[in-house]
């Protein structure tokens, strides 16, 4: 690429670099989400954790689509909506089975990167 390259080539190169940077940080972000989810115990004190999980999933939903990871975005949206419902209800309703199912769904986010 040189100074005489068309602007579209420069933009494409810039976007490719941003996508690679995004892809490189995803494993750490997904690990952080898993760590937060493992900390959930189905008690009212979990609400701040659930808020953080919701925010992170919301961000993944948007950025995944922006950077061309539509499967990641769609899966994150499913999880984001589930967490949103949990936040509207009583925390004790988020039992062990629901949390285990959530962890399995969260693991599917990693598969979207393969």
C-alpha positions, 0 to 999 in steps of 0.5 A: 500500500502506498500513498497513491492507493485508492481510499477504499484500499486504505479503508479496507486495510484499516478495517482488516487491522481492526478486525484482527485486533478485535479477534485477538481480544475475544478469547480474553473477553469470553474467558472473563464472561465465563468467570463472571457466569461461574460466580453466579449463585442464584442470589440477590447479591448476583445482580451486579454480576448479572448487570456486568454480564448483560453489558458485556453481552450487549457489547458483543452483540454489537461489535460482533456484527460490526466486525463480521462475526454474525454468528457470534453476534446472534448467539450473544443476543440470545444470551443478552436477552436471557440475562435481561429477563433474569434481571427483571425477575427474582434472582432465586428463580435463576436456579442451578439448571438455568445457570448450567444451561447458560454456561453451555450457551456461553461456550457456544460463543467460542465455537463462533470463532472457529 
